[in-house]
Amino acid sequence: MVDYNKFKTFMEQYFKDYSQYAQDAETMPKMDKYWTEDIKVTAYFQLPGGDYPFKMDNRRVWEDFLIKGHLTIWENLSPTDMMIDTVQLKATAMLKVVKFDRKTDKELVNLDGIGYYTLVEKEGGTLQIKSLDFFTGDAGTFASLYTQE
């Protein structure tokens, strides 16, 4: 069983690092330590012309989506509450998701979301996220801000 404080610290640092590094190609490699190569991400919103839910099946696809989707915006994720299961290595985070215009830093939207994370413990005791399911109450607004290329 993973130590609760270690798990909590990992998740708190993940949200800080995501907000700082996961939206630019230059800084994205700093996020590799957080995600397994075969991470499965399911986002419960629909991009124009895309499938619902929107699914990504490995780290490279997930990273490409984040980089391309944040060319004109950046977002800050702040957990407002977290539930951590150290036995099953699962976490649920209630999130405040604030999106900003990259050119002006003007706040575009301030939404609530929920992230459901399954982790694995790697050799040496490090944690990584193996799957993520993301839900938001205003899926249309959320999806409309992502750049499509």
N, C-alpha and C positions, 0 to 999 in steps of 0.2 A: 504494500500500500504506500502511495506517495504521501509525503508529509503535507498537511493542509497549508501551512504557511508558504512552503515552496511552490505549491500549485497556485495559490493566490498571488504571490509575487510574480510568477511567470505570466499570469493573465493580466495583471495590472501593467506590467512592463510591455506586454504585447500591444495593448491599446495605445500606450504612449508612442511606441515605436511605429505602429501602423500609421498613426496620425502624422508622424514626422517623416517616415521613410517609404511607405508603401505606395506612393503615388507618382513617383518619378523614376525614370529608367536609371539614373545615376546612383540613386540611393537604394533601389529595390534589393540589391544583393544583401543588404543588412537584414532583410526579412527571411532569408533562406533558413536561418536557424529555427524559425517558428513553424514552418510548414513541412510536412513530409513531401517527398517527390510525388507521391500518388494521392495527394489531398483531393477530396471530393467536396466541391462547394455547390450548394443549391441555394439560389436566391429566389425568394418567392415574390418576384415581380417579373414583368414582361417588357423586354426591349422591343422597339418597333420592328415588326416583322419576325420576331423571334418566338421561341417556345416558352411556354409557362409550365412549370417553373423553369428558370434559366439555370442550366447546369454546366459545371466545368469539372473535368475529370483528372487534372494533374496540375502541379505547381506552375509549370510554364504557361499553360492556358490561363490560369488564375492571375498570374503576374501580368501577362499581356493585357488581360481585361482591365486590370487596375490601372496600368500605365496609360493605355489608350482612352479609358473612361475618365481620366482626370487631367486631360490636356487643358481644359478651360476652367475646371473647378478643382478645389481641394476640399477635403473633409476632415473633420475632427470627430473621433469617436471617444465618448466619455461614458464609462459604465456608471450607472446610477445605483445598481444593485447586482450582486452576483450570487449564484447558488453553485456550490462546488461539491462534486461527489468524488472523493479520493479513491474509492474502491473501484468504481466503473470508469474512472478518468473522464468524467463529463463535467462540463460547466455550461451554465446558462447565464447570459448577461443581459440585463435591461440596459439599453444604450440610448444616449442622447447623441444624435447624428446631426452635426451642423455642417452645411455645405456653403463654401464661399467662392466668389468669382476670383480667379487667379490674378487678373489684371488690377482689380480695384480693391480686393479684400472685402468687398461688400458681402454681408450675409445674404444668401439666397433662400435657404430653407433651414428650419430647425425642426427635426422630426424625431420621433421615438422609433426604436427598433429593438429586436430581440435576436441575439446570436446564440445558437446552440452548438457547442463545440465538443468533439470527441478527441481525446488526446491519446498518445502512446508514450510510454517511457522507453527511451532509447538506451543502448548500452552506455554505461557511465552515469545513468540516472537523469539525463537531460530529458525534457519534455518537448514534444512537438504536436502540432494540431494535425489530426488525420482527416477530420471532416468538419464542415461548417454548414449549418443551415441558418439562413438569415431571413427574417420577417420584418416588415415595416407596415405601419397602419395606413400610410398614404403611398401605396406602391406606384401609382401613376406619376405623381410628382417626383418621387425618388428616381424612377427609371428615366424620366424625361431629361434629367440633367447629365446623363452620360453621353459622351462624345461617341459617335459611330463613325468608324473609318473602315 
